[in-house]
């Protein structure tokens, strides 16, 4: 464990993608973190600021290759893995065994549940490190306050999973959830990664709205696993993600027919009243106030004769990825939870 005036050495594997670049931005902002190395295979040998020009004034180093970064892993107290899905399971087993005192935070989907069959179903191939699955702490920060301190292996939740869990978790075992649980969420194009595809190419997306992976998105695996491990009844979601004509953010809506909005709002305020990065409002959130931040806003609204709706607004790269990874690191290493995170979003 570290103190709030400690210097903590950080490494980032896969630092040139959208999530990796966002992790780098949070490292630059954190008062305790010092970047020891960052890898980007295709950009190895290039200055970090040439690839991520927003960070030119913060990091004079060059990107390393994956092999060179792995060789430097022992120089870091914490390593963030921002690799594509299915790559961390090849890297973590050898590095975590070699450096057991390092904290490893994986931002991919490789270690989010102890269910290798579920991984194969949703991610399209067998898990290659199943023995490690049950050693990872699932890093939904607000629901894992007791599990995170001292954790060495942390699996960061997916961005949709974070938005859905923020809306659902306070309602577990309250009688507010009844089958079917219907949720929809709109997401920005940055969630699909840096490589351009027809569904994320701006001219095709800017004036369009479409649903995708209806009722079968891979984040269902971790959400249902996490909730069912804490619920007195089976949780099954009807989840429809939608591609929105924005770059950043996720706006989630949970439908609670027949449930009183005032009671739901009370539950949210009780659950998140002490959470320094979450605001609760009796209305719809504005997505713009959380974009590019680690913050979240939970909203509750309703009509007396129809029930309630719960909204969550997060930045998919912030609270949905890098911001939550830093929040988990802070808890794991004994730092103030908001270290490097306590800053507002823009208003316009």
MARDO-129040 format. One record per residue (C-alpha): residue in one letter; x negated, y negated, z negated. Coordinates in Angstrom, 2 decimals. Last residue first. Layout:
N
<"A"; <X; Y; Z>>;
...
//
This chain:
348
<"X"; <20.82; -23.04; 23.77>>;
<"X"; <20.66; -22.72; 19.98>>;
<"X"; <17.28; -21.06; 19.83>>;
<"X"; <16.43; -18.26; 17.45>>;
<"X"; <15.23; -18.71; 13.93>>;
<"X"; <12.05; -17.62; 12.12>>;
<"X"; <11.38; -15.29; 9.20>>;
<"X"; <9.82; -12.31; 10.94>>;
<"X"; <6.06; -12.38; 10.31>>;
<"X"; <6.57; -11.24; 6.73>>;
<"X"; <10.33; -10.76; 6.29>>;
<"X"; <10.16; -7.53; 4.29>>;
<"X"; <7.42; -8.85; 1.99>>;
<"X"; <4.61; -6.30; 2.21>>;
<"X"; <4.52; -2.85; 0.62>>;
<"X"; <3.01; -0.94; 3.53>>;
<"X"; <6.12; 1.01; 4.51>>;
<"X"; <8.45; -1.95; 3.98>>;
<"X"; <6.38; -4.32; 6.10>>;
<"X"; <5.85; -1.64; 8.74>>;
<"X"; <9.60; -1.07; 8.96>>;
<"X"; <10.21; -4.81; 9.44>>;
<"X"; <7.45; -4.85; 12.07>>;
<"X"; <9.10; -1.97; 13.95>>;
<"X"; <12.48; -3.68; 13.53>>;
<"X"; <11.15; -6.77; 15.25>>;
<"X"; <9.52; -4.74; 18.02>>;
<"X"; <12.57; -2.67; 19.04>>;
<"X"; <16.29; -3.40; 18.67>>;
<"X"; <15.76; -6.20; 16.15>>;
<"X"; <13.58; -7.87; 18.78>>;
<"X"; <13.42; -6.22; 22.22>>;
<"X"; <17.17; -5.47; 22.28>>;
<"X"; <17.98; -8.84; 20.69>>;
<"X"; <20.89; -8.24; 18.38>>;
<"X"; <24.60; -9.02; 18.18>>;
<"X"; <26.96; -6.76; 16.24>>;
<"X"; <30.72; -6.95; 16.49>>;
<"X"; <33.40; -5.31; 14.35>>;
<"X"; <37.02; -5.16; 15.46>>;
<"X"; <40.03; -5.01; 13.20>>;
<"X"; <43.63; -3.83; 13.16>>;
<"X"; <46.59; -4.31; 15.49>>;
<"X"; <49.50; -5.83; 13.53>>;
<"X"; <47.45; -8.12; 11.32>>;
<"X"; <45.06; -9.17; 14.08>>;
<"X"; <41.34; -8.83; 13.77>>;
<"X"; <37.86; -10.27; 13.52>>;
<"X"; <34.53; -9.19; 12.07>>;
<"X"; <31.08; -10.38; 13.13>>;
<"X"; <27.62; -9.02; 12.36>>;
<"X"; <24.63; -11.15; 13.36>>;
<"X"; <21.15; -9.71; 13.76>>;
<"X"; <17.63; -11.15; 13.48>>;
<"X"; <14.26; -10.06; 14.85>>;
<"X"; <14.29; -12.95; 17.35>>;
<"X"; <13.98; -13.48; 21.13>>;
<"X"; <17.79; -13.67; 21.48>>;
<"X"; <19.52; -13.85; 18.11>>;
<"X"; <21.29; -17.20; 18.47>>;
<"X"; <22.09; -16.56; 22.14>>;
<"X"; <24.28; -13.55; 21.36>>;
<"X"; <26.94; -15.71; 19.75>>;
<"X"; <28.74; -13.73; 17.05>>;
<"X"; <32.52; -13.26; 17.13>>;
<"X"; <34.33; -14.32; 14.01>>;
<"X"; <34.38; -13.81; 10.24>>;
<"X"; <30.56; -14.05; 10.09>>;
<"X"; <27.81; -11.90; 8.61>>;
<"X"; <24.10; -12.77; 8.95>>;
<"X"; <21.30; -10.23; 8.96>>;
<"X"; <17.56; -10.83; 8.62>>;
<"X"; <17.34; -11.40; 4.85>>;
<"X"; <19.61; -8.51; 3.90>>;
<"X"; <21.09; -9.35; 0.49>>;
<"X"; <24.64; -9.91; 1.74>>;
<"X"; <24.34; -7.06; 4.22>>;
<"X"; <26.36; -4.26; 2.64>>;
<"X"; <28.62; -6.42; 0.48>>;
<"X"; <29.28; -8.87; 3.32>>;
<"X"; <30.02; -6.00; 5.69>>;
<"X"; <32.40; -4.32; 3.24>>;
<"X"; <34.21; -7.60; 2.58>>;
<"X"; <34.60; -8.16; 6.33>>;
<"X"; <36.18; -4.72; 6.69>>;
<"X"; <38.64; -5.51; 3.91>>;
<"X"; <39.58; -8.81; 5.53>>;
<"X"; <39.96; -7.17; 8.95>>;
<"X"; <42.56; -4.69; 7.75>>;
<"X"; <42.30; -1.33; 9.57>>;
<"X"; <45.09; -0.27; 11.96>>;
<"X"; <42.82; 0.10; 14.96>>;
<"X"; <39.10; -0.15; 14.13>>;
<"X"; <37.26; -0.81; 17.41>>;
<"X"; <33.47; -1.26; 17.35>>;
<"X"; <32.00; -3.86; 19.72>>;
<"X"; <28.26; -4.18; 20.45>>;
<"X"; <26.44; -7.10; 22.07>>;
<"X"; <22.87; -6.24; 23.02>>;
<"X"; <20.28; -8.87; 23.96>>;
<"X"; <17.80; -9.99; 26.57>>;
<"X"; <17.81; -10.35; 30.36>>;
<"X"; <21.46; -11.10; 31.10>>;
<"X"; <23.89; -9.91; 33.79>>;
<"X"; <25.25; -7.07; 31.59>>;
<"X"; <24.82; -3.31; 32.02>>;
<"X"; <27.42; -1.51; 29.94>>;
<"X"; <27.18; 1.23; 27.35>>;
<"X"; <30.28; 3.36; 26.61>>;
<"X"; <30.31; 5.29; 23.33>>;
<"X"; <33.06; 7.64; 22.15>>;
<"X"; <31.41; 8.61; 18.92>>;
<"X"; <31.63; 11.73; 16.78>>;
<"X"; <31.21; 11.61; 13.01>>;
<"X"; <32.12; 14.70; 10.99>>;
<"X"; <33.34; 14.00; 7.46>>;
<"X"; <31.63; 13.31; 4.11>>;
<"X"; <29.02; 11.19; 5.88>>;
<"X"; <25.31; 10.67; 5.18>>;
<"X"; <23.68; 13.30; 7.39>>;
<"X"; <26.50; 12.78; 9.86>>;
<"X"; <25.51; 9.14; 10.27>>;
<"X"; <21.87; 9.84; 11.13>>;
<"X"; <22.60; 12.73; 13.49>>;
<"X"; <25.44; 10.87; 15.22>>;
<"X"; <23.27; 7.81; 15.80>>;
<"X"; <20.18; 9.79; 16.84>>;
<"X"; <21.86; 11.89; 19.51>>;
<"X"; <24.20; 9.16; 20.71>>;
<"X"; <21.09; 7.20; 21.70>>;
<"X"; <20.74; 9.49; 24.72>>;
<"X"; <23.85; 8.05; 26.41>>;
<"X"; <26.49; 10.67; 27.20>>;
<"X"; <29.93; 9.06; 26.70>>;
<"X"; <29.42; 6.86; 29.79>>;
<"X"; <25.82; 6.97; 30.99>>;
<"X"; <26.59; 3.70; 32.84>>;
<"X"; <29.11; 0.88; 32.81>>;
<"X"; <28.86; -1.99; 35.28>>;
<"X"; <28.80; -5.78; 35.35>>;
<"X"; <27.53; -7.83; 38.28>>;
<"X"; <26.51; -11.33; 39.32>>;
<"X"; <22.91; -11.19; 38.05>>;
<"X"; <22.48; -7.43; 38.41>>;
<"X"; <21.78; -6.85; 42.09>>;
<"X"; <19.80; -10.07; 42.59>>;
<"X"; <17.92; -9.37; 39.31>>;
<"X"; <16.70; -5.83; 39.99>>;
<"X"; <17.80; -3.81; 36.95>>;
<"X"; <20.17; -1.28; 38.55>>;
<"X"; <18.13; -1.09; 41.76>>;
<"X"; <14.93; -0.42; 39.81>>;
<"X"; <12.00; -2.64; 38.87>>;
<"X"; <9.36; -1.24; 36.47>>;
<"X"; <9.22; -3.44; 33.36>>;
<"X"; <11.64; -1.51; 31.20>>;
<"X"; <15.34; -0.72; 31.23>>;
<"X"; <16.05; -2.67; 28.06>>;
<"X"; <14.85; -5.82; 29.81>>;
<"X"; <18.07; -5.80; 31.84>>;
<"X"; <20.28; -6.98; 29.01>>;
<"X"; <22.87; -4.84; 27.23>>;
<"X"; <26.61; -4.70; 26.71>>;
<"X"; <27.96; -2.33; 24.06>>;
<"X"; <31.13; -0.27; 23.64>>;
<"X"; <32.31; 1.72; 20.66>>;
<"X"; <35.29; 3.98; 20.01>>;
<"X"; <35.41; 6.21; 16.94>>;
<"X"; <37.98; 8.89; 17.78>>;
<"X"; <38.53; 9.90; 15.03>>;
<"X"; <38.94; 7.66; 11.99>>;
<"X"; <36.52; 5.30; 10.31>>;
<"X"; <37.78; 2.89; 7.64>>;
<"X"; <38.24; 5.52; 4.95>>;
<"X"; <35.22; 4.16; 3.08>>;
<"X"; <32.90; 7.16; 3.50>>;
<"X"; <30.78; 5.37; 6.13>>;
<"X"; <31.91; 1.82; 6.86>>;
<"X"; <28.62; 0.09; 6.00>>;
<"X"; <26.84; 2.22; 8.65>>;
<"X"; <29.10; 1.47; 11.60>>;
<"X"; <28.30; -2.03; 12.89>>;
<"X"; <24.57; -1.99; 12.10>>;
<"X"; <24.44; 1.59; 13.35>>;
<"X"; <25.82; 0.64; 16.76>>;
<"X"; <23.37; -2.22; 17.35>>;
<"X"; <20.42; -0.16; 16.14>>;
<"X"; <21.39; 2.87; 18.24>>;
<"X"; <21.71; 0.67; 21.31>>;
<"X"; <18.12; -0.53; 20.77>>;
<"X"; <16.68; 2.87; 19.95>>;
<"X"; <15.52; 3.54; 16.42>>;
<"X"; <11.85; 3.34; 15.38>>;
<"X"; <10.40; 6.69; 14.37>>;
<"X"; <8.08; 6.26; 11.38>>;
<"X"; <5.18; 8.51; 10.36>>;
<"X"; <3.04; 7.30; 7.45>>;
<"X"; <5.86; 6.40; 5.04>>;
<"X"; <4.70; 4.70; 1.81>>;
<"X"; <7.90; 2.72; 1.36>>;
<"X"; <10.32; 3.76; 4.15>>;
<"X"; <12.60; 6.35; 2.52>>;
<"X"; <14.19; 4.21; -0.21>>;
<"X"; <15.35; 1.33; 2.01>>;
<"X"; <16.43; 3.65; 4.80>>;
<"X"; <19.84; 2.34; 5.85>>;
<"X"; <18.85; -1.30; 6.34>>;
<"X"; <15.63; -0.30; 8.09>>;
<"X"; <16.90; 2.18; 10.65>>;
<"X"; <13.41; 3.64; 10.80>>;
<"X"; <13.94; 7.39; 10.95>>;
<"X"; <11.18; 8.82; 8.77>>;
<"X"; <9.10; 11.37; 10.65>>;
<"X"; <8.00; 14.67; 9.12>>;
<"X"; <11.05; 16.56; 10.38>>;
<"X"; <9.99; 16.22; 14.00>>;
<"X"; <6.32; 17.16; 13.55>>;
<"X"; <6.69; 20.91; 14.06>>;
<"X"; <8.68; 20.25; 17.25>>;
<"X"; <5.63; 18.85; 19.07>>;
<"X"; <6.22; 19.64; 22.76>>;
<"X"; <9.94; 18.89; 22.85>>;
<"X"; <11.61; 20.63; 25.75>>;
<"X"; <12.85; 18.58; 28.71>>;
<"X"; <15.63; 16.33; 29.96>>;
<"X"; <15.84; 13.63; 27.34>>;
<"X"; <19.42; 14.19; 26.13>>;
<"X"; <19.65; 17.98; 26.09>>;
<"X"; <15.98; 18.67; 25.33>>;
<"X"; <16.06; 16.19; 22.45>>;
<"X"; <19.22; 17.78; 21.10>>;
<"X"; <17.53; 21.18; 21.18>>;
<"X"; <14.48; 19.75; 19.38>>;
<"X"; <16.62; 18.36; 16.55>>;
<"X"; <14.61; 16.75; 13.73>>;
<"X"; <15.76; 13.32; 14.95>>;
<"X"; <14.01; 10.12; 16.07>>;
<"X"; <10.67; 11.69; 16.99>>;
<"X"; <10.32; 11.33; 20.77>>;
<"X"; <12.70; 8.47; 21.51>>;
<"X"; <10.05; 5.78; 21.93>>;
<"X"; <9.07; 3.05; 19.45>>;
<"X"; <6.71; 5.23; 17.43>>;
<"X"; <5.25; 3.70; 14.27>>;
<"X"; <2.13; 5.46; 12.96>>;
<"X"; <0.66; 4.45; 9.59>>;
<"X"; <-3.01; 5.41; 9.27>>;
<"X"; <-4.21; 7.39; 6.23>>;
<"X"; <-3.86; 10.73; 8.02>>;
<"X"; <-6.30; 9.77; 10.81>>;
<"X"; <-7.31; 12.99; 12.63>>;
<"X"; <-4.00; 14.74; 12.02>>;
<"X"; <-2.10; 11.61; 13.06>>;
<"X"; <-4.23; 11.33; 16.21>>;
<"X"; <-3.84; 14.94; 17.41>>;
<"X"; <-0.11; 15.27; 16.79>>;
<"X"; <0.73; 11.66; 17.76>>;
<"X"; <-0.53; 11.65; 21.35>>;
<"X"; <1.35; 14.45; 23.12>>;
<"X"; <4.66; 13.73; 21.36>>;
<"X"; <4.14; 10.04; 22.09>>;
<"X"; <4.43; 10.64; 25.85>>;
<"X"; <8.02; 11.93; 26.00>>;
<"X"; <9.63; 8.48; 26.31>>;
<"X"; <7.29; 5.82; 27.69>>;
<"X"; <4.66; 4.46; 25.29>>;
<"X"; <5.08; 1.62; 22.81>>;
<"X"; <3.18; 3.38; 20.02>>;
<"X"; <2.41; 0.98; 17.17>>;
<"X"; <-0.68; 1.85; 15.15>>;
<"X"; <-1.17; 0.77; 11.55>>;
<"X"; <-4.35; 0.69; 9.41>>;
<"X"; <-6.49; 0.57; 12.54>>;
<"X"; <-10.18; 1.32; 13.18>>;
<"X"; <-9.52; 5.08; 13.17>>;
<"X"; <-7.47; 4.67; 16.35>>;
<"X"; <-10.52; 3.39; 18.27>>;
<"X"; <-11.12; 6.62; 20.19>>;
<"X"; <-7.41; 6.71; 21.00>>;
<"X"; <-7.72; 3.23; 22.48>>;
<"X"; <-10.66; 4.25; 24.66>>;
<"X"; <-8.69; 7.22; 25.99>>;
<"X"; <-5.62; 5.11; 26.70>>;
<"X"; <-7.71; 2.51; 28.54>>;
<"X"; <-8.47; -0.73; 26.74>>;
<"X"; <-6.94; -4.16; 27.30>>;
<"X"; <-9.35; -7.05; 26.99>>;
<"X"; <-9.68; -9.27; 23.95>>;
<"X"; <-9.18; -13.05; 23.70>>;
<"X"; <-5.82; -12.63; 21.91>>;
<"X"; <-3.84; -15.61; 20.65>>;
<"X"; <-4.17; -18.40; 23.23>>;
<"X"; <-3.50; -16.03; 26.13>>;
<"X"; <-0.43; -14.53; 24.47>>;
<"X"; <2.25; -16.06; 26.72>>;
<"X"; <0.03; -15.06; 29.66>>;
<"X"; <0.62; -11.35; 29.06>>;
<"X"; <-1.40; -9.68; 31.85>>;
<"X"; <-4.06; -12.38; 32.18>>;
<"X"; <-3.90; -13.11; 28.45>>;
<"X"; <-4.79; -9.52; 27.57>>;
<"X"; <-8.01; -9.83; 29.56>>;
<"X"; <-8.34; -7.01; 32.12>>;
<"X"; <-10.55; -4.00; 31.42>>;
<"X"; <-7.66; -1.55; 31.35>>;
<"X"; <-4.67; -2.96; 33.23>>;
<"X"; <-3.32; 0.30; 34.62>>;
<"X"; <-3.98; 2.06; 31.31>>;
<"X"; <-2.70; -0.60; 28.97>>;
<"X"; <-4.14; -0.24; 25.49>>;
<"X"; <-4.40; -2.69; 22.61>>;
<"X"; <-7.17; -2.96; 20.05>>;
<"X"; <-8.04; -4.36; 16.63>>;
<"X"; <-5.25; -6.94; 16.39>>;
<"X"; <-5.21; -8.61; 13.00>>;
<"X"; <-1.97; -8.53; 11.04>>;
<"X"; <-1.26; -10.24; 7.71>>;
<"X"; <0.29; -13.57; 8.81>>;
<"X"; <2.38; -11.92; 11.56>>;
<"X"; <3.01; -14.12; 14.61>>;
<"X"; <0.38; -12.56; 16.88>>;
<"X"; <1.52; -9.06; 15.85>>;
<"X"; <5.07; -10.08; 16.76>>;
<"X"; <3.94; -11.15; 20.23>>;
<"X"; <1.99; -7.90; 20.66>>;
<"X"; <5.09; -5.89; 19.74>>;
<"X"; <6.93; -7.86; 22.42>>;
<"X"; <4.30; -6.96; 24.99>>;
<"X"; <4.66; -3.31; 24.02>>;
<"X"; <8.44; -3.50; 24.38>>;
<"X"; <8.30; -5.23; 27.77>>;
<"X"; <5.38; -3.16; 29.01>>;
<"X"; <1.72; -4.20; 28.61>>;
<"X"; <0.96; -2.80; 25.15>>;
<"X"; <1.10; 0.94; 25.68>>;
<"X"; <-0.75; 1.85; 22.48>>;
<"X"; <-0.92; -1.04; 20.02>>;
<"X"; <-3.48; -1.15; 17.21>>;
<"X"; <-3.26; -3.15; 14.00>>;
<"X"; <-5.72; -3.93; 11.18>>;
<"X"; <-4.04; -5.27; 8.07>>;
<"X"; <-5.48; -8.28; 6.24>>;
<"X"; <-4.06; -8.39; 2.74>>;
<"X"; <-2.51; -11.51; 1.15>>;
<"X"; <0.95; -9.98; 0.71>>;
<"X"; <-0.53; -6.92; -0.94>>;
<"X"; <-1.11; -3.56; 0.72>>;
<"X"; <0.00; 0.00; 0.00>>;
//
